Amino acid sequence: MAGLFLLSRRLFRGLLLRSTCTPTYAIRAFITTTIYATRSSFNIESFVHPTLTANEHQRGTRLGIDSWADTNCAGKHAYVEEFVVGKFVTAGGFSASLGTIPDLPIANVLYAYDADDSKTYIIECNNSIYLGDRMDDSLMNPIQAEESDVRVDTRPKRYYSDPHAQTISFPCGTVIPVEYDGALPFIPIRRPTADEIHICPRLIMSAKFPWDPSIPGGNFSQPRTVFSTSSSIIDSVQDDPIGSSLMSLHLLSAVQSTSVLHPHEDTFKSLQAMNSYKSKESISPEELARLLKIGLKTAQRTLQATTSKFIRTTGALSRRFKTDKAQLRYKQLSRIFGKFYCDYLKVNATSICGYKGGVIYTNGLGFYKFLPCENETSETTGRTLRYFLHVIGLPYSLHSDNHGNFKDGLFKRLMRKFGVYQTFTEPHSPWQNRAEPARYAYTPLVFLL
């Protein structure tokens, strides 16, 4: 049996147009149909592993983790333990103009992983598409791994306090940390030696049971199918801030045990009655005169001008504004430490990166931030303010001099957009801007940026 796989543009171009190896951790493989093949031009009996130099064997490669893929893919550094007899696939590109790669075998492969404690493990990835020397890196499918009770958690540690974040946990208790190359997770691997295969402990990443991603849910066990069905039904219900949890309990119980969950009466308890007061729609001249402490005739003239039969006809004196979502996306600095000062620093020399100056931000209490820019315009200084708001946060107020780059253009639009109170230095008033003495301490930094 063989499957037709849809590979990414980056991988497929490397397979068809290049003779060198191509990184594989960016593979996107989606099965589209199933093809039955009785024979193939690939000769399993005469198979020989691709030759690795001493540097390649020592340097190793990567086993990428791709949640978009549906099948493991083995590259040049994989050690083939055995081929799945009579099972081949044809790899086709995302476009018919790229052609196809036929007769790719399915193999059970091994990788060597060197842990930080100098202990070597053999990672066993079964049911992998073997591409051989067509690519350098390899790829693992987390769905196949989870079917073998292997927990693959690619959440970055810096965003989550969960000890399982950025790890791969095996049923035997072994935990392997996951590394990142930008946004691409992987684990470093290499081709194992013959002695390591027989001596080192094995970690089964994917089992040997038949894997066919063309069958929706065909590879899942019954509990996982029930949980998946429950989750899909619950996700289809529109969110309700009051009864969403109760609705989830009803649906989850109905799917798993075919019974309806009725909450007990003791679950609800009355704490306090809620009263609603309606504002007065009319007011008499006497009441208005008493409230505002004005004369009766003045109150009558006021009501005649602003009301009809003593009922308000003008707009409300208060207005309820919508929440500015931009304020919610950035950190709000406190009013005590959130008053900042900024000043532009200009030098006669040009830095290595082409900067001719920069903007210093300080709160006058020991915090300094120098952001270089190309020139002294509102556009370039505005970009430094955008970076400051995104990385440091939204200050309560920002003080600067009266230069045009702080009063116009992008700098002014950002101040208005985020609601930062802006003040300027008054003429003939020294020491109002605390960023001016700080600029002298940061003069040497410009030449290093």
N, C-alpha and C positions, 0 to 999 in steps of 0.2 A: 504494500500500500504506500502511496506517496501523496504528498500534499503540495499544493501550489502556494507559495509564500510571497507576500508582498513586502519588499524591503525598502528601506529609505533611499533617498536620492544619493546621500553621501556615501553609504555603503555600496550601493549597486554600481555607481560610477567607478568606485575603486576596484570592484571585482571585475568589471568588463574592460575598462580602459587602462588600467595600470597593471604592471607586473610586480610592483612592490607591495608590501603589506599595508593594510589600511586599518586605522583605529576602529574598533567594533563596539565601543560602549555607547555609541549613538545610534545603534540599530533600532529600527522600528519594524517589527515583523508581524504581519496580520495574515492569518490564514483565510483564504477566500473560497476554495473548493477542494475536493478530494479526487485524486487520480489513482487508479489501480495499475500497478506495473508488475509484470511477471519477470522481467529481466532488465538488466542495466549494464552499461558499458564499464562501470566502475568494478574493478577486480579486487575483491576483498582479500583473496589468497596472496596476491603479490603486493599487498600494501606495505609501504615503508614510511615511517615517520619523517616529516621534514627535518632536514639537517639544521641544527642550531650551532652557532659559534660559541666559543667560551664566554665571550662578553654578553651575548644574548641570553645564554643560560643563567649567568650570574645576575644579570639585570632583571630578568623576568618580564612579566607583562601584567595586565589587569584583567580581572573578572568583573565586567560591568554589571550593574543591577539596573534593569530597565523594566519598569512597571507597565510600559506599553507593549512589550513583546509578549508573545504567547508560547514560545518554545526556546529552550537553551540553544546557543550557537557556540561551537567549539572552533578555536582558531589554531594558529601555528604551534603554540606552546602546549597544547593539550596532548595528553598521553592516552591513546585509544586502548582501552582494555578489551573491548569486544564490539563488533558491529551487530546491529539488529538485522538478522537475515531476512532478505526479501522486502525490506522497507526502505524506499528511496523517496526523495522529494525533488521538485523542480522549483527553483527560485525565480520569480518573475518580478521585474521592476514595477514602480508605480505607474509607468506609462508603457504602452505596448511597443513604442519605438525603441526602447532600451533592450528589448529581447529578453531571453531567459537563460538561466544556468541549469541544465538538466542533470539528473543522476547524482544528486547529493545524498550520501548515505546518512543513516541515523546510527549513532554510536553511543556507547557508554564510556565516558572519558574520565580521567583523573587529573587533578592539579595538586601541586605542593604549596602549602601555606606555612610560612615561617612566622611564628608568634613572637611577641616581644620578650617572652621568657626563654628564647632560644629553643623552643620546642616546635617540631615540625609535624603538621597534620596533612593527611591526604584527603582532599575534598573530592567526593564522588558525585558527578553530575551525569545521570542517566538520561536516555532519550534526548540527545543533543544532535542538532544538525551539524555535521562535520564539514567545515569549509577548508581545513588544512592550511596550506601556505598561502591561500588567497587573502588572509587577513592575519594581523598580528595578535590583537586582543581577542578575548572571548566574552561571552554574554550569558548571564543566568536569568531565568524567568522566575520572579518571586512567587507567582501563582503555583508553579510546579513545586517550589520549595515548601510552600505552606501546606500543600497536600501531603508532604512527608513530615508534617508536624514540626517544621523549621520556621521559626518566627523571624521574619525579615522586617526590620524597622529602620527606615531611612530618614527619619525625622532628625534634623540637625540638633546637636546637644545645646548649642547656644540659644535655641529658641524654646527648648523643653527641658524641664527638670526631671523627667522620667528616666530612671536608670536604664531602661530598655532602649532609649533613643539612640539612633546611629549604631546599632549592633545587629548581629545575626546570632540567634540563640538556637542551639540544637537540643534535641530531646535528652541527650546524655548529660547536659549541664554545661557544655563548652560554649563560650561566648566569644565571638570574633568581632572586633571593632570595624566599622565601616569608615572609609576615607572618602574625601570629596576632591574632585578636580573642577572647581567652579560649582556648578549645580549638578554635576554628574557623579553619582555614588559608585564606588568600586572597592574591591579588596585586592591587594597585591598578591600575585601568584607566580609560579614558574613550573616548568616541566619536572616531574619527580624522576629520581633515579630508580633503577631496578631494586636496589637494597631498601630504599625508602618505601617503596610500594608494599614490601612484605613486612617491614619492621614498624613503621610509624602507624599510629592510630588513624582510623578512617572516620570521616564525618560525611554522612550521606546527605547531600544537598537535595537530590531528587531521586525518588524510588524508581524501580524497574517495571512497575506496572504500566500497561499500555497507556500512552498519552496521545489523545486526539483532540486538539483544540477546535476542530470543525464542528464538534457536537456540543451545543450549548448545555452546560451543566452535566455532561456525560462523565466527567472525571471527578465529580464532587461526591462526597459521602452524603448520607441522608440528613444528619444534623446540620451540615453546612448548607444544604439545599433549603431546609426549613428556615434557617436563620436568614439566608439571602432573600427568600420569599417574604418573610416578615419585614425585613428592612425595606424592600421595594414597596410594599404596601404602605408602610408607615411614612416613607418619604413622599408618597403621592398625596398625602393629606395636607391640606393647607394649614400653615402654622397659625396657632391661636394662642396668644399670650396667657390666657386663663386656663383653657382646657386641653392644651396640647399633650401634657403628660398623661392625663386621664385617657385621652383618645389613644395614645400609644399603648397603654396597658390593655385597653379593650381589644385593639387589633392584634397585638402580640399574643394575647390569650386565645383569641378566636382562631388564629392560624395554627398555633402549636398544640392546643388541647381541645379545640372545637367547643369551647365553653365561653360564656360571657362573664366578665368580671363585674360584679355589682359592688361598689364601695359601701362599706358599712356606715350606718348613720353616725356612729361615734367619730368618724373621720372628720366631720364638719362640726365646728363649735362657734357659737355666736359670741364675739368678744365685745362689741359695742355697736349700738345703732348709729347709722349714718343719717345726718340731717342736712337738708339742702335749703339754703336761704336765697330767696329771689330778691335781686336789687330793686330798689324803688324806681318805678317808671315815671313818676311825677313828683313834683315838689311845689309847695305853695310859696308865695312871696314872703310870708312871715318866716317860714323855715329857712329860706335862703338868706334873708336879712339876719337871722340869728346865727346861722353858720358862718357867714362871711363877715359879720359885724359891720354891716352897711345899712344905709337908710332903707325905709320901706319903698319909697319911690324909685330909688336906684335898683332895688331888687326887682320891682315890677318892670322897669325898662329892660333889664337884663333878660328876664324871662320872655318878654315880648320879642326880643331880637334873636334869641337862641332856641326858642321852643314854640310849639303849636299847641295851644290849650295846656300849657305848662308841661308838655311831654317833649323830651329832647329830640330835636331834629338835626342837630349838627353831629359831626363825627366824634368818636370817642377820644378822650384826652390821653388814653394809653393805647398802645398797640403791641400785639404779641408777634414777635418776629420768629421766623423759622431758624432752626439750628444751622449754623455754618459748619458744614461737614469738613471744611478745610481745618477748622480749629480742632476737630476731633482726631485728625490723622497725625497731629504733631504734639509733642510734649509741651505742656504749659509750665513755664518757669514761675517760681513764686515771686511775690511782690518784693520780698526782702532782698533776694539775690537776683531778681529778674530785671533790674534797671541796668542797662548796658550802654556803653559808650563806644563810638567807632571813629576812626580817622584814617585817611589815606596816607600811605608812606610811599614817597617817590624817591628814586635814587638815580644817579647819573649812569651807573653801569647796568648791563643787561645780564640776567642770570643764565644758567646753562639751558634752561627750558624756554628762554625767550621772554621771561617776565621782566617788566620794568618797574614794578611796584606791587603794592598789595594793601589790603584793608586789615586793620587791627581791631578786634572786638574784645572788650574787657568790661568787667563789672566793678572795677576799682577795689575789689576785695581779694585779689590774688589770682583771679582766673583771666587768662589771656588766650586768644585764638587769632593766629595770623593766617590769612588766606590770600595767596598771590593772585594777581590778575595782569592782563597784558598792558592795559593803559588806564587812564583816569577818565572813564566815561560812565554814564549812568547804566549802560548795558553790561559792562564788565563788572562794575561794582555791584550791580544788581544780582549777577550770578553768584558772587561771594555771599550775598545776603540769603539767596535761595539755599545755598549749601549750609549756611549757619542755621537757618530755620529748620532744615531737614535733619541735621545731625545733632545740634545742640538743643534746639527747642525754640519756642515762641517767647521772647522776652516781654516783660510788662511794658517797658518803654525803651526807646533807643534815642540816644543823644548824639548829635553830630554838629559839624560846622555848617556854614551857609553855602557851601560849594554846590554847584549845580548838579553834580553827579549823585548827591544825596537828596535832591529835591525834585528831580524829574525822572522820566523814563521808567525803566524796569524797577529801579529801586523804590520809587514812589508807588507804583502799582502793587508791589508786594506788600508794602507797609499798609496800604488801604485794604488789600484782600484779606490779610490775616489780622487786621484790627490792632496793630501795634501802635501805641501812642508815641509820637515822634516829637522831639524838642530840638531846638537849635541854639547854638551859642550866641549870646547877645554881644553886640559890638563893645569893645573896650572893657571886656569882662574876662580876665585871665582865670585859668584853672577851673573853668566850668566843664571842660571836656577832659575827663581823666584818661582818655586814650592818647592824648598828646605827649605826656611824659613817658608813656609805655612804648611809644614808637622808637625811641632811641635805644632801648634795650633789645629790640628785635631787628635793628638795621642789619647785622651780619647774616640773619637768616635768609635774606633775599638772595644772596649769592649762592646758597646751597639748594635752591629750589628750581 
